[in-house]
Amino acid sequence: MKSNCLYTRRTFLAQMGALGVAPLVVPSSVFGAVSPNEKIQVGVIGTGGRGRSHIIDLFENYRDTARVVAICDVNANHLGKTKKMVDEMYQDTLCSTFSDFRELIARDDVDAVFITTPEHWHAIPALAAIRAGKHVFVEKPLAYTPVQGRTIVDAVKQFGVAFQYGTQQRYAGEYHRACMLARNGYLGALRTVRVGSPFGLRGGSATPISPPDGLDYDFWLGPAPYKPYTDGRCDGSGGTGWYHIRDYSGGWITGWGSHDMDIAHWGMDMDSSGLKEVSGTAEYDTSGVYDTAWRWRFECIYPNDMKVVYASEDENRHGVRFEGDDGWVFVSRGVLEAEPESLLSLPFKDSDIHLDRSIRHLEDFFHAIRTGQRTTANVDAAHSSANACHICNIAAELERTVTWDAAKERFVNDEEANRLLSRALRPPWRL
């Protein structure tokens, strides 16, 4: 299926520039709607573990709906391994491979793009895809900084594309029930939400070595500052490597927090709102290259004086616990507990607020592409929960309380904190 694109691939790349720092802006109105009888053609940027997981899911559960037609990675070994896997799945060799995301986005037969790269590489390809009229799926966290996240939100709305965020917990029954109980007053007045995430890693080799064969290390760094390559730096397998290096990630504060703070926001009805104040502390390790927080505790104050205590597992069990005047509910993956226990089977009323819930995560994305409806894991929710995590990181870096103006997305009378809302991009990259 080909989109009705007014620009050729060559024109797109020419206007984007050889360095690709200014993607072509194409109004979404020039793209035809996807017919219900046509397969949605998907391109995947990033073919590490998460990217391959999505490709497998697309084949096993959505092969009648979508087809992977292009993949991209700066690591030739990952790309080759994934190309072989895709060819074996579909029993053909039609999937194209690219080492440069701009070439994948320039294809006029790609309808939707999955961004499954490290955090520092979310915003640039996502914005290029959105501005080219592609529908986008972005893994969590939404972006590396609040400013990058806001730019994505504005672009999604300007160009009218479908957006899906990689917070699949919203599509699991236990999370849905927990948030329904919290939103509908079954716990009484909601006072405190306790969010727990796993400890961050410490260490990581600091000895400079040559990058492995097949890895375009300079391209992998992209907008991040140049640093000598060290063993495992670019490998996030099993939650290691770049996840715990601040140049590329917010650590587990954003890596896990974007999942669980998202559920806290859903149950608190804060998807389109924001917190007011954050105070807390974090601990860092200096024994290796891993320099994100490995342990932390924050108190986040929201409108109506609701409080989220976000801490590592030494204080809060991994998951989300909503506490009200009349009871509590705790939820984690595959776990749902409550007091009183009757809340676990209590039938909801027709008059209750009913939260959206699609049968499956990606089903919601493809439905949004075909209908124009908003996904449950929508861009505003993505930005709100990611921002809460970013603000926690900023409070920890400054070692003091920060006050947030959610409407302006700025800290109140605090230019030192406001300077941390964005980070310089290594030339020639820019948003």
C-alpha positions in Angstrom: 0.0 0.0 0.0 1.4 3.4 -1.0 0.5 6.7 0.7 -0.6 9.5 -1.5 2.7 11.4 -0.9 3.4 14.6 -2.9 7.1 14.3 -2.6 9.5 11.7 -3.9 12.0 10.0 -1.6 14.8 11.9 -3.4 13.1 15.2 -2.7 12.5 14.3 0.9 16.1 13.4 1.5 17.3 16.4 -0.4 15.2 18.8 1.7 16.1 17.0 4.8 19.8 17.6 4.0 22.7 15.2 3.8 22.9 15.4 7.6 19.1 15.1 8.1 18.7 17.9 10.6 15.5 19.5 9.2 12.9 16.9 8.1 10.5 17.9 5.4 7.2 19.1 6.6 4.3 17.5 4.8 0.7 18.2 5.8 -1.1 15.0 7.0 -4.0 15.9 4.6 -1.9 14.8 1.7 -2.0 11.2 3.0 -5.0 9.0 2.2 -6.7 7.1 4.9 -5.8 3.4 5.3 -8.5 1.2 3.8 -9.9 -1.5 6.1 -9.0 -4.0 3.5 -5.4 -3.0 3.2 -2.5 -4.0 5.5 -0.7 -1.3 7.4 2.9 -1.2 6.3 5.3 -0.8 9.2 8.9 0.3 9.5 10.8 -0.4 12.7 13.7 1.9 13.7 15.9 0.0 16.2 16.3 -3.8 16.0 17.6 -4.6 19.4 15.6 -6.8 21.8 12.6 -4.4 22.0 12.4 -3.9 18.3 12.6 -7.7 17.6 9.9 -8.3 20.3 7.5 -5.9 18.5 8.3 -7.5 15.1 7.4 -11.0 16.5 4.2 -9.6 18.1 3.2 -8.0 14.7 3.7 -11.3 12.9 2.2 -13.6 15.5 -0.9 -11.5 16.3 -1.4 -8.9 13.6 -0.3 -10.5 10.3 -3.7 -9.9 8.8 -3.6 -6.3 9.8 0.0 -5.1 9.4 3.2 -6.1 7.7 6.8 -5.2 8.5 8.3 -3.8 5.3 11.4 -2.0 6.5 13.8 -2.1 9.4 16.7 0.1 10.4 19.6 0.0 12.8 23.1 1.5 13.0 24.3 -1.9 14.3 24.8 -4.1 11.2 24.8 -7.3 13.3 21.4 -6.5 14.8 20.1 -5.5 11.4 21.3 -8.7 9.7 19.9 -10.9 12.5 16.5 -9.2 12.4 16.4 -9.2 8.6 16.9 -13.0 8.6 14.2 -13.4 11.3 11.7 -11.3 9.3 12.4 -13.2 6.0 11.9 -16.5 7.8 8.6 -15.3 9.3 7.1 -14.0 6.1 8.7 -16.6 3.9 10.0 -13.9 1.5 12.7 -11.3 1.2 10.5 -8.2 0.8 11.6 -6.4 4.0 14.1 -3.7 3.2 17.0 -2.8 5.5 18.5 0.6 6.3 21.3 1.9 8.4 19.9 5.5 8.3 16.4 6.1 9.7 15.9 9.0 7.3 15.9 6.6 4.3 13.3 4.4 6.0 11.0 7.4 6.7 11.4 8.7 3.2 9.7 5.5 1.8 6.3 6.4 0.5 5.0 2.9 1.3 5.6 3.0 5.0 2.5 4.0 6.9 3.5 3.6 10.5 6.9 3.8 12.2 8.0 2.1 15.5 10.7 3.9 17.4 12.5 1.3 19.6 15.8 3.1 20.1 17.6 4.3 23.2 15.9 7.4 24.8 18.3 10.0 23.4 17.2 8.8 19.9 13.4 9.0 20.4 12.6 12.6 19.5 14.5 13.1 16.3 13.2 10.1 14.3 9.8 10.4 15.8 9.5 14.0 14.7 10.8 13.2 11.3 8.2 10.5 10.9 5.4 12.6 12.2 6.3 15.5 9.9 6.3 13.1 7.0 2.8 12.0 7.8 3.6 8.7 9.3 1.8 7.2 12.3 4.1 6.6 15.2 4.6 4.2 18.0 7.2 5.4 20.5 8.7 3.3 23.2 8.9 4.7 26.7 9.9 7.1 28.0 8.5 9.5 25.4 11.6 11.6 25.1 15.0 12.4 26.7 13.9 15.8 28.0 10.6 17.6 28.7 11.2 20.0 25.8 11.7 17.1 23.4 8.5 15.6 24.7 6.5 18.8 24.2 7.8 19.0 20.7 6.5 15.5 19.9 3.1 16.3 21.5 2.7 19.4 19.4 3.7 17.7 16.2 1.3 14.8 16.7 -1.6 17.3 17.0 -0.4 19.5 14.2 -0.1 16.7 11.7 -3.0 14.6 12.8 -1.2 11.2 12.9 -2.1 8.3 15.2 0.2 7.9 18.2 0.8 5.0 20.5 3.0 4.9 23.6 4.8 1.8 24.7 3.0 1.6 28.1 1.3 -1.7 27.6 0.3 -1.9 31.3 -2.8 0.2 30.4 -4.1 -2.8 28.4 -3.8 -5.4 31.2 -6.9 -6.2 33.3 -5.3 -5.8 36.7 -4.2 -2.2 36.0 -7.6 -1.4 34.5 -9.4 -2.5 37.6 -7.1 -0.8 40.0 -7.5 2.5 38.2 -11.3 2.1 38.0 -11.4 1.5 41.7 -9.3 4.6 42.4 -11.1 6.9 39.9 -14.6 6.0 41.0 -14.2 6.5 44.7 -14.3 2.9 45.8 -11.2 3.6 48.0 -12.8 6.7 49.5 -11.0 10.0 49.0 -7.6 9.3 47.4 -4.8 10.6 49.5 -1.5 8.9 48.6 -0.2 6.8 45.8 3.0 4.8 46.3 5.0 3.9 43.2 8.0 1.6 43.4 10.6 0.7 40.7 13.6 -1.6 40.7 17.0 -0.4 41.8 19.2 1.0 39.1 22.5 -0.8 38.2 25.9 0.3 39.4 29.3 -0.1 37.8 29.8 -0.6 34.0 33.2 -0.8 32.4 35.0 2.5 32.1 37.9 1.2 30.1 37.9 2.7 26.5 38.1 0.1 23.8 37.4 0.0 20.0 33.7 -0.3 19.1 32.7 -3.7 17.8 32.7 -4.5 14.1 29.4 -3.5 12.5 28.5 -0.7 14.9 28.4 2.8 13.5 29.3 4.3 16.9 29.3 7.9 15.9 25.8 7.5 14.4 24.7 5.6 17.5 25.8 8.5 19.7 24.0 10.9 17.4 22.9 14.0 19.4 24.6 12.8 22.6 28.0 14.1 23.6 31.0 12.2 22.2 32.5 9.8 24.7 35.0 7.0 24.1 33.4 3.6 23.5 33.4 1.2 26.5 32.4 -2.4 26.7 28.6 -2.8 26.8 27.9 0.9 26.5 25.5 0.6 23.5 23.9 -2.7 24.5 20.7 -2.5 26.5 20.2 -6.3 26.7 18.5 -7.3 29.9 18.3 -3.7 31.1 22.1 -3.1 31.1 24.3 -0.7 29.2 22.9 2.6 28.0 19.9 2.5 30.3 22.1 3.6 33.2 24.2 6.2 31.4 22.9 9.8 31.8 24.0 10.9 28.3 21.4 8.5 26.8 18.8 7.8 29.5 17.2 8.9 32.8 18.0 5.6 34.3 15.3 3.5 35.9 13.7 6.7 37.2 12.4 7.2 33.6 12.9 3.6 32.3 10.6 2.0 34.9 9.0 5.1 36.2 7.4 5.9 32.9 5.4 2.7 33.2 4.4 3.0 36.8 4.0 6.7 37.1 1.7 6.4 34.0 -0.6 4.1 36.0 -0.5 6.4 39.0 -1.6 9.3 36.7 -4.3 7.1 35.1 -5.8 6.3 38.4 -5.5 9.9 39.7 -7.0 11.4 36.5 -3.8 13.3 35.8 -3.2 12.3 32.2 -3.6 15.9 31.0 -2.4 17.6 34.2 0.8 17.7 36.0 2.4 17.8 39.4 3.0 21.0 41.4 6.1 20.2 43.5 8.8 17.6 43.9 11.2 17.0 46.7 13.5 14.1 47.4 16.9 12.6 47.0 18.8 10.0 44.9 22.0 8.1 45.3 24.6 7.7 42.5 27.6 5.4 42.1 31.0 6.5 40.7 32.7 3.1 40.3 32.0 2.9 36.6 30.2 4.5 33.7 26.8 3.9 35.1 25.9 7.4 36.5 22.1 7.4 36.8 20.5 7.1 40.2 20.5 3.6 41.6 18.3 4.4 44.7 15.9 7.2 45.2 12.9 8.6 47.1 10.7 11.5 45.9 7.5 13.1 47.1 5.4 14.5 44.3 2.5 16.9 45.2 -0.4 17.1 42.7 -3.5 19.3 42.5 -6.0 18.7 45.4 -2.9 17.9 47.5 -2.7 14.3 46.4 0.7 12.9 46.9 2.8 10.3 45.0 5.7 8.8 46.9 8.0 7.4 44.1 10.8 5.3 45.5 13.1 2.4 44.7 12.3 -1.0 46.0 14.0 -0.6 49.3 10.9 1.5 50.3 8.1 0.8 47.9 7.2 -2.6 46.4 7.5 -2.6 42.6 4.1 -1.5 41.4 1.5 1.1 42.3 -0.5 1.3 45.5 -3.5 3.6 45.6 -4.5 4.6 49.2 -7.8 6.2 50.1 -9.8 6.8 53.3 -11.8 3.6 52.9 -9.2 1.1 51.5 -6.3 0.5 49.2 -5.4 -1.4 46.0 -2.0 -2.6 44.9 -1.2 -3.5 41.3 1.9 -4.9 39.6 2.2 -7.1 36.5 0.0 -10.1 37.1 -0.7 -9.0 40.7 -3.8 -7.3 42.2 -4.4 -7.0 45.9 -6.8 -4.9 47.9 -8.2 -4.1 51.3 -11.1 -4.8 51.7 -10.6 -7.9 49.5 -14.1 -7.5 48.2 -12.9 -4.8 45.9 -11.3 -7.4 43.7 -14.7 -8.8 42.6 -16.9 -5.8 43.1 -19.0 -5.1 40.0 -18.8 -1.7 38.5 -21.9 0.4 37.9 -23.1 1.8 34.6 -22.8 5.3 36.2 -19.1 4.8 37.0 -16.4 6.4 35.0 -15.3 3.7 32.5 -11.7 3.9 31.4 -10.8 2.9 27.9 -9.4 -0.6 27.5 -8.6 -2.2 24.2 -8.2 -6.0 24.0 -4.5 -5.7 23.0 -1.9 -2.9 23.0 -1.1 -2.8 19.3 -4.8 -3.4 18.3 -5.5 0.0 19.8 -2.8 1.6 17.6 -4.0 0.0 14.4 -7.6 1.0 15.3 -6.5 4.6 15.8 -4.8 4.5 12.4 -7.9 3.4 10.6 -10.4 5.5 12.5 -8.6 8.6 13.7 -9.6 7.9 17.3 -7.2 8.5 20.1 -5.3 5.6 21.7 -5.6 4.8 25.4 -1.8 5.2 25.7 -2.1 8.6 24.1 0.5 11.3 23.6 -0.7 13.6 26.4 -0.6 10.8 28.9 2.9 9.9 27.6 4.2 13.4 28.1 2.6 13.8 31.5 4.1 10.7 33.0 7.5 11.1 31.4 7.7 14.7 32.6 7.0 13.6 36.2 10.0 11.3 35.9 12.2 14.0 34.3 11.3 16.5 37.1 12.3 13.9 39.7 15.6 13.6 38.1 16.0 17.3 38.0 15.1 17.7 41.7 17.7 15.0 42.5 20.4 16.7 40.4 19.8 20.1 42.1 19.4 18.4 45.5 16.4 20.6 46.5 12.7 21.0 46.1 11.4 22.3 42.8 8.0 23.9 42.0 6.4 23.2 38.6 3.9 25.2 36.6 2.1 22.5 34.6 0.4 24.9 32.3 3.6 26.7 31.2 5.8 23.6 31.6 8.3 25.6 33.4 9.7 25.7 36.9 8.5 28.6 39.0 11.1 31.4 39.5 13.9 28.9 39.0 16.1 29.4 36.0 18.7 26.9 37.2 16.1 24.2 37.0 14.6 25.5 33.7 18.0 25.2 32.1 17.7 21.4 32.7 14.4 21.1 30.7 16.5 20.6 27.6 20.0 19.4 26.7 22.2 20.6 24.0 22.3 18.3 20.9 25.6 17.4 19.4 25.9 19.1 16.0 24.6 18.7 13.4 21.5 17.1 15.0 18.6 19.3 16.1 14.8 18.9 16.5 
